[in-house]
Amino acid sequence: MIVSRLFKKTLLIMVVLFGLLAAAISLFSAWTLYSHMRTEYESKALAIAESMSQSSAETFVNNQATRVQSLINQFLDVEGVAYVFATTEYGDVIAHTFVPAFPETFQEWLPRNLPRHSLGTAPQTASVDLGQRGRFLHIAAPILAGSAGYLHIGMSLGRINTLIWKAIGRIQVITFGLFVISVAVAYFLVNRIAHPLMALAQYSRRVARQDFEAEVDIRSNDEIGELAVTMRDMAAELQDHFRQLEEQITIRREAEEALAAEKELLAVTMRSIGDGVIATDIRGRVVLVNKVAEHLTGWSQEDALEQEVETVFALVSAIDGSSVPCPAKRALKHGEIFEIDDNVQLRQPSGLCIDIGDSAAPIRDRQSVIIGAVIVFRDIREEKRREQEHLRAEKLESLGVLAGGIAHDFNNILTAILNNITLARVGQRLDVAVASKLQDAERATQRAKKLTQQLLAFSQGGLPVTQCAPLDELLEDAISFALRGSNVCYRVDIPSDLWPVQVDTGQIAQVFDNLAINASQAMANGGQLDIWAENVPSAATFSSETQTSRGYVRVHFQDNGCGIPEADQGQIFDPYFTTKPEGSGLGLSSVFSIIKRHGGTIHVQSAEGRGTTFTLYLPAAEGRPDCATQAKDRPITGQGRILVMDDEKEVRDVLGDSLEYLGYEPSFAANGEQVLELYRQQLQAGAGFDAVIMDLTVPGGMGGKETIKHLHELDREVRAIVSSGYSQDPVMARYREYGFAGVLMKPYTLEEVGQKLRSVLQN
């Protein structure tokens, strides 16, 4: 059985109240009963004394002890009388009812509490404690006004107490009965209140747990019923409120999740974006700095927060170092987008200044009110460097095109000069002095030929047009030319059994020239450049990608200059990389490119302060070991009809004279159309040409590249040699793919023409 707390409290109050009430009633009843019984005992004792005084006065006067004794003994049967004794007027005991003797206690107590002089004509009362005999109410009544003596009667107070306790017991029983009845009535009454209240409390607890499906079955018309109705209405309102609250929480949670996702996306975007971003509030104080901005400004976000934006984003003029107004402050003031000028740099706390490009824009809220500003900026040092490199590359490209064009035209001129000198020298018997002069002129023309080859190599053109060449002559000519006028000494050590190489002599000469110049610059105060070479079988090469059946010639360039820092050694072959203020960054990159196009490799070993060694691997030439020296023999003569096509009349004339000297019968054409017409006529006449030598390009007309296609349509067996003073065209390197049987690089010599015709006609 569940007992409500209200009933427990009510019961406790009732217990206390009934306890206090019972105690009060008992005390009052005991006091009242004690007072009445004491009065009754006094009255009873006085009545006995009065009766004795009236009926037996003579007995007391005559001190008839026996008679007195018999009289007082009969009073012991009176209820409440405990003892009786009689005394004379002088206090002497005449008779008493004590057994066996008069108590000594009384003998001591009586004169102390009721002295004789205090006894008069009125009765006297006092309480006496006789120890084990008990406590008594002592009444001393005079007989005949005390002249006959005194009658002492002791009324038992224990009897009074017994009666009082019996009365109190009856009162307690009655009180307890009333208490039980009251508890039952209270339980009934309290339950009528407590049970609904407990149901309402349980209902409220279920509602507090958001159990809005709970019911409370209270339908009374009293205040509790009204409370139940109110709580049901409140629960319904709470249910509706909670539903709305849950909807709001759901909406808010979704908004917070969306905001968190947006914030995370913004954070990821800010971390991932390649530009620096700084945001400010309306006061111009920094509120956000991304990682890139931290790196560029030198300020961490923690240090930059709440700083003035011009403190973190400090701009200075690249011209004079003066401070430049912050674009964010201008954007806040004018509400417009501002970009900084080109000559503005960002200064870090360390003093480092960085070229940047940036813009600042105001940040507006939904009402278009400016609430801050944002700066987006980037490091444009690399961009400026690339721009400068691009401009430099364009200049170099323009110079290269110019150099290539000059070399092409110069080669045509050199072709005419060189072959005319050769023909003049070998065509007739000359005075020794004249022959010597012509030979000097021929050698000078050969040097001019090498100069044009270097110009063509500088123009950075195309695939190499390789030929068998002796390495010693290439090295000697290139190194002596590159180091002419410098304070650097050089030594070339080439073994006699060194293999010839299969290279484009012009491009390889440029490689040697660049390496020699690089060594000279590394030894600004003079030094020694050692160059040596050795044969390397294919199996000894470093990479399988470069292995060939021919083997390699390994060439070393060793200087004792300043050396290359280890950090730069991995970049020295990158285009435009240079550590020299006046350098272009193209020397070693062109060396690497040319060597790679030849199928070779290049390596570097260097130590700061000790010098640098470049090691090149060049492909060895195939075929006979003497291939490199064949061109120096006497001109190879032959027979046959040769068709010559060149837009330059001087070249046609000197090539015609050279062919006649070699024993051939030349015919001439200025462009491809004339070649096709002459070739077709000769085929129809049954004569034909044994070979055709054609210039690759003809301004305003059909050149050799287009003409060869039509010639193959006329004659599948045609033997054509392409000639040009511009080696950058891929036709010169892959001539066979275009239908040519051979190639002649201008300026060519009489010996080269004879050798090439013999090779083409025999094969």
Buried (B, 14 or more C-beta within 10 A) or exposed (E): EEEBEBBEEBBEEBEEEBEEBBEEBBEEBBEEBBEEBBEBBBEBBBEBBBEBBEEBBEBBBEBBEEBBBEBBEEBEEBEBBBBBBBBBBEBEBBBBBBEEEBBEEBEEBBEEBBEBEEBEEEBBBEEBEBEEBBBBBBBBBBBBEBEBBBBBBBBBBEBBBEBBEEBBEEBBEEBEEEBEEBBEEBBEEBBEBBBBBBBBBEBBEBBEEEEBEBEBEBEEEEEBEEBBEEBBEEBEEBBEEBEEEEEEEEEEEEEEEEEEEEEEEEEEEBEEBEBBBBBBBEEBBBBBBBBBBBBBBBBEBEBBBEBBBBBBBBBBBBEEEEEBEBBBBBBBEEEEEBEBEEEBBBBBEEEEBBBBBBBBBBBEEEEEEBEBBBBBBBBBEEEEEEEEBEEBBEEBEEBBBEBBBBBBBBBBBBBBBBBBBBBBBBEEEBEEEEBEBBEEBBEEBBEBBBBBBBBBBBBBBBBBBBBBBBBBEBBBBBBEBBBEEBEBEBEBEBEEEBBBBBBBBBBBBBBBBBBBBBBBBBBEEEBBBBBBBBBBEBEEBEEEEBBBEBBBBBBBBBBBBBBBEEEBBEEBBEBBBBEEEEBBBBBBBBBBBBBEBBBBBBEBBBEEEEBBBBBBBBBBBEEEEEBBEBBEEEBBEBEBBBBBBBBBEBBBBBBBBBBEBBBBEBBBBBBBBBBBEBBBEBBEEEEBBBBBBBBBBBEEBBBBBBBBEBBEEEBEEBBBBBBBBBBBBBBBBBBEEBBBBBBBBBBBBBBBBBBBBBBBBEE
